[in-house]
């Protein structure tokens, strides 16, 4: 996939999507290039596909995202959802900079 969304000094990259027999996995890296802390919540993100919304789930088997990223830090995680169709979808999540401004990271994922 390798899609990156940049919002100011903050960057999020979806490197891969797995469709398994029972779940959908999004491989995500979030980077904080600012001089302050960044709060982000990719594990509270959603997938929208064909008008249907899917909430992120939880699994003890995958790395969880760091919700509070210190200046210059990054976090890699795998965000798990119930199984969706192997077709195009949108994944989005929110974060907040040190001024509590909301930043939305939205990825249009095209399945080939």
C-alpha positions as CSV (number, residue, x, y, z in Angstrom):
1,X,0.0,0.0,0.0
2,X,2.6,2.5,1.2
3,X,0.4,5.6,1.6
4,X,1.4,8.5,3.7
5,X,-0.6,11.4,5.1
6,X,1.2,14.5,6.5
7,X,-0.4,17.1,8.8
8,X,2.2,19.7,9.7
9,X,5.0,18.0,11.6
10,X,3.1,14.8,11.9
11,X,3.1,11.9,9.5
12,X,1.2,8.6,9.3
13,X,2.0,5.8,6.9
14,X,-0.1,2.7,6.1
15,X,2.5,0.3,4.7
16,X,0.4,-2.8,4.3
17,X,-3.2,-4.2,4.6
18,X,-3.8,-7.9,5.3
19,X,-7.2,-9.6,4.5
20,X,-7.2,-12.8,6.5
21,X,-9.9,-15.5,7.0
22,X,-11.3,-13.6,10.0
23,X,-9.9,-10.1,10.2
24,X,-8.5,-7.1,8.4
25,X,-5.1,-5.7,9.6
26,X,-3.7,-2.3,8.9
27,X,0.1,-1.8,9.4
28,X,0.6,1.7,10.5
29,X,3.5,4.0,11.5
30,X,3.0,7.4,13.1
31,X,5.8,9.9,13.3
32,X,6.1,13.1,15.4
33,X,8.5,15.6,13.8
34,X,7.4,18.4,16.1
35,X,9.1,19.8,19.2
36,X,6.1,18.8,21.4
37,X,4.0,15.7,22.3
38,X,1.5,14.4,19.8
39,X,-1.6,12.5,21.0
40,X,-3.0,10.1,18.4
41,X,-5.6,7.4,18.4
42,X,-5.3,5.0,15.4
43,X,-6.8,2.2,17.4
44,X,-10.0,4.2,17.7
45,X,-10.1,4.8,13.9
46,X,-12.7,3.5,11.5
47,X,-13.0,1.9,8.2
48,X,-15.7,2.9,5.8
49,X,-16.5,0.6,2.9
50,X,-19.6,0.8,0.7
51,X,-21.3,3.1,3.2
52,X,-20.7,0.7,6.2
53,X,-18.6,1.7,9.1
54,X,-16.3,-0.7,11.0
55,X,-14.8,0.1,14.4
56,X,-11.2,-1.0,15.2
57,X,-10.9,-4.0,17.5
58,X,-8.2,-5.2,19.8
59,X,-5.9,-8.1,19.8
60,X,-3.2,-9.1,22.3
61,X,-1.1,-10.6,19.4
62,X,-0.2,-7.4,17.6
63,X,1.8,-4.3,18.6
64,X,-0.4,-1.5,20.0
65,X,0.0,2.1,19.0
66,X,1.6,4.6,21.4
67,X,-1.1,7.2,22.0
68,X,1.3,9.8,23.3
69,X,4.3,10.3,21.0
70,X,7.1,12.4,22.4
71,X,9.0,14.9,20.2
72,X,11.0,13.1,17.4
73,X,9.5,9.7,18.3
74,X,7.5,7.2,16.1
75,X,5.3,4.3,16.8
76,X,4.5,1.2,14.6
77,X,1.4,-0.8,15.2
78,X,-1.1,-3.2,13.6
79,X,-4.7,-2.0,13.8
80,X,-7.2,-4.9,13.7
81,X,-10.8,-4.8,12.3
82,X,-13.4,-7.4,11.7
83,X,-13.1,-8.9,8.2
84,X,-14.2,-6.6,5.4
85,X,-14.6,-7.2,1.7
86,X,-11.3,-7.3,-0.2
87,X,-12.2,-4.1,-2.0
88,X,-11.5,-0.3,-1.8
89,X,-12.1,1.4,1.6
90,X,-11.2,4.4,3.6
91,X,-9.4,4.2,7.0
92,X,-9.2,7.3,9.2
93,X,-8.2,8.3,12.7
94,X,-7.6,11.4,14.7
95,X,-4.8,13.0,16.6
96,X,-4.2,16.2,18.6
97,X,-1.2,18.6,18.6
98,X,0.0,20.4,21.7
99,X,-2.6,23.2,21.1
100,X,-5.4,20.6,21.1
101,X,-6.0,21.2,17.4
102,X,-7.6,18.1,15.9
103,X,-5.8,16.5,13.0
104,X,-7.6,13.8,10.9
105,X,-5.5,11.3,9.0
106,X,-7.6,9.7,6.2
107,X,-6.3,7.0,3.8
108,X,-8.1,6.0,0.6
109,X,-7.0,2.4,0.2
110,X,-7.3,1.0,-3.3
111,X,-7.3,-2.8,-3.6
112,X,-5.9,-4.2,-6.8
